[in-house]
């Protein structure tokens, strides 16, 4: 029994917070033992809660996990000296900026410099965001077994490194990793790689919550502000992004009156309050692009020249190494110059990155705009076969069906 067994229930929210509390109490070098204790507590919760649910599930899980950790320590001969020193274990450390949330501390721990960037993201998605190994495997397009091994190696590396929560001076060095992790959380929340929903509301809320905490800790960081604005503006579109039958609604067909105007206002206010340096970072640039969309009445009145220019800056800022950025720039270019030239660039990009998500669906849309109906139908069907998300599959097949009917 692991957290994966019921990832969409209350466990995904409760388990990471229980783990964060244990790691905060007993230290980063005990990460693996703390996770084992939380898993033990989850097994007991599954057995007991069906007949006798607790009044305080989070408190119950944390208490039982702490007891299981102590039991494990006491049974380990190599740690017998800890048995009489439980009261002397680490005093909880305050989060930067006074935020008293263990999740932010755990996030920083998972971004320890002893880990590779891939390991940092993987471990955080598992321990903090509560993604299953299957979901993480789909994010990286690798086998589930590889993700499980990656997580195991990362936990062992933290133990070997004697990892602990970062000092304020060290926390700044981990900021890039922390932002990357939160961005992947946003991506997975709004483009779920498994199952039927077009959006994972629990993961989306957790990503916003953690980014708000980070913003409170480093209020002058323009990239943190940019990422939070991007999250809010993305979340704002959700009411219009999914139709009454759960079908996906593309941006150009959305009823923008359904957008959450409070989130739009908060996101735009964040952007207005940012004073970027001479070289704005990638998250601030993406937020600015989302801001242009948010201020337009519809697709026709969108300032596509501005969006195209921002994507060109973003592509330069990322040195052309992010194929998703290049893909989005191609889409914007098609809105400015027409689909024909964009299709040529897309073919080159797809050849270099054959597994690039959305490349097939973008190609289908461009073919449809150019009037190549038969090619567009085939491309939509190919795109439907390439995605694991059921809602996206339905949308792409419906686009193909609509073209066949209209022909």
Rosetta blueprint (number, residue, H / E / L):
1 X L
2 X L
3 X H
4 X H
5 X H
6 X H
7 X L
8 X L
9 X L
10 X L
11 X H
12 X H
13 X H
14 X H
15 X H
16 X H
17 X H
18 X H
19 X H
20 X H
21 X H
22 X H
23 X H
24 X H
25 X H
26 X H
27 X L
28 X H
29 X H
30 X H
31 X H
32 X H
33 X H
34 X H
35 X H
36 X H
37 X H
38 X H
39 X H
40 X H
41 X H
42 X H
43 X H
44 X H
45 X H
46 X H
47 X H
48 X H
49 X L
50 X L
51 X L
52 X L
53 X L
54 X L
55 X L
56 X L
57 X H
58 X H
59 X H
60 X H
61 X H
62 X H
63 X H
64 X H
65 X H
66 X H
67 X H
68 X H
69 X H
70 X H
71 X H
72 X H
73 X H
74 X H
75 X H
76 X L
77 X H
78 X H
79 X H
80 X H
81 X H
82 X H
83 X H
84 X H
85 X H
86 X H
87 X H
88 X H
89 X L
90 X L
91 X L
92 X L
93 X L
94 X L
95 X L
96 X H
97 X H
98 X H
99 X L
100 X L
101 X L
102 X H
103 X H
104 X H
105 X H
106 X H
107 X H
108 X H
109 X H
110 X H
111 X L
112 X L
113 X L
114 X L
115 X L
116 X L
117 X H
118 X H
119 X H
120 X H
121 X H
122 X H
123 X H
124 X H
125 X H
126 X H
127 X H
128 X L
129 X L
130 X L
131 X L
132 X L
133 X H
134 X H
135 X H
136 X H
137 X H
138 X H
139 X H
140 X H
141 X L
142 X L
143 X L
144 X H
145 X H
146 X H
147 X H
148 X H
149 X H
150 X H
151 X H
152 X H
153 X H
154 X H
155 X H
156 X H
157 X H
158 X H
159 X H
160 X H
161 X L
162 X L
163 X L
164 X L
165 X L
166 X L
167 X L
168 X H
169 X H
170 X H
171 X H
172 X H
173 X H
174 X H
175 X H
176 X H
177 X H
178 X H
179 X H
180 X H
181 X H
182 X H
183 X H
184 X H
185 X H
186 X H
187 X H
188 X H
189 X H
190 X H
191 X L
192 X L
193 X L
194 X L
195 X L
196 X L
197 X L
198 X L
199 X L
200 X L
201 X H
202 X H
203 X H
204 X H
205 X H
206 X H
207 X H
208 X H
209 X H
210 X H
211 X H
212 X H
213 X H
214 X H
215 X H
216 X H
217 X H
218 X L
219 X L
220 X L
221 X L
222 X H
223 X H
224 X H
225 X H
226 X H
227 X H
228 X H
229 X H
230 X H
231 X H
232 X H
233 X H
234 X H
235 X H
236 X H
237 X L
238 X H
239 X H
240 X H
241 X H
242 X E
243 X L
244 X L
245 X L
246 X L
247 X L
248 X E
249 X L
250 X L
251 X H
252 X H
253 X H
254 X L
255 X L
256 X H
257 X H
258 X H
259 X L
260 X L
261 X H
262 X H
263 X H
264 X H
265 X H
266 X H
267 X H
268 X H
269 X H
270 X H
271 X H
272 X H
273 X H
274 X L
275 X L
276 X L
277 X L
278 X L
279 X L
280 X L
281 X L
282 X H
283 X H
284 X H
285 X H
286 X H
287 X H
288 X H
289 X H
290 X H
291 X H
292 X H
293 X H
294 X H
295 X H
296 X L
297 X L
298 X L
299 X L
300 X L
301 X L
302 X L
303 X L
304 X H
305 X H
306 X H
307 X H
308 X H
309 X H
310 X H
311 X H
312 X H
313 X H
314 X H
315 X H
316 X H
317 X H
318 X L
319 X L
320 X L
321 X L
322 X L
323 X H
324 X H
325 X H
326 X H
327 X H
328 X H
329 X H
330 X H
331 X H
332 X H
333 X H
334 X H
335 X H
336 X H
337 X H
338 X L
339 X H
340 X H
341 X H
342 X H
343 X H
344 X H
345 X H
346 X H
347 X H
348 X H
349 X H
350 X H
351 X H
352 X H
353 X L
354 X L
355 X L
356 X L
357 X L
358 X L
359 X H
360 X H
361 X H
362 X H
363 X H
364 X H
365 X H
366 X H
367 X H
368 X H
369 X H
370 X L
371 X L
372 X L
373 X H
374 X H
375 X H
376 X H
377 X H
378 X H
379 X H
380 X H
381 X H
382 X H
383 X H
384 X H
385 X H
386 X H
387 X L
388 X L
389 X L
390 X H
391 X H
392 X H
393 X H
394 X H
395 X H
396 X H
397 X H
398 X H
399 X H
400 X H
401 X H
402 X H
403 X H
404 X H
405 X H
406 X H
407 X L
